[in-house]
Amino acid sequence: MVASSPAAEAARYALLRRLAPSMRHHLVVHLQPIGMVYEIMERRLRAPEPNLADVHEGAQKINSYARAALTSCLDVITWLAPDDKARTTAADGLAEILLLVQTGFTFRGFALRDELGEVGGEVNRAAFRNVVSGALFHLTDDNTPPAQIAITGEGTNTALVLTLALSAATGEPGFATAPSYRPLTWADLQALAESESAQLEREGSRLRISLPWALASA
């Protein structure tokens, strides 16, 4: 990562604001089961002769959900304060982003298709997160639903190259809800890419992102 410019910092703030609803949902998913299991345990404990095995099982479930929630919270924090040394593969990085944002994009009428296949090597995790998620928001802000984005990738000697190709699709246009914050512009995406030592190419509704391999950028 190179020194961030004011434009990159503004773009990163805008990206985090757009990601906030998805982050909130991602955190709640792990917390909701705890309350449900607690209510079941409370009913069982009010029985004349509680089945302690069932209560013990419930306690174990609460412990498991609490650990998952803690892990999820700590991981979400790394979006705000990234570890510059953390790395990811293309497959893991994309899977993480899709898990976070796919539901929200589907509601808006955009289908995200993972067509990466096998791509070896690792890149900086924060760079992958910021540039790829920013590119997804920019493409959907700049086009109308229903549409789909196919994500493919390949490795070169120096970089992971991802292609995000948006095309029209059939189906419902999605819910016309206002974005949680302003749209991500092409200038925002360029600023994000520059701050992460990535390169961008745009051809119509197709974006090409080149992220340097972690070893090459070290």
PyMOL commands that set and color helices and strands:
alter all, ss='L'
color gray80, all
select helices_A, chain A and resi 6-45+52-80+90-107+125-141+186-195+214-217
alter helices_A, ss='H'
color red, helices_A
select strands_A, chain A and resi 87-89+110-114+122-124+147-155+159-168+199-203+206-212
alter strands_A, ss='S'
color yellow, strands_A
deselect
rebuild
show_as cartoon
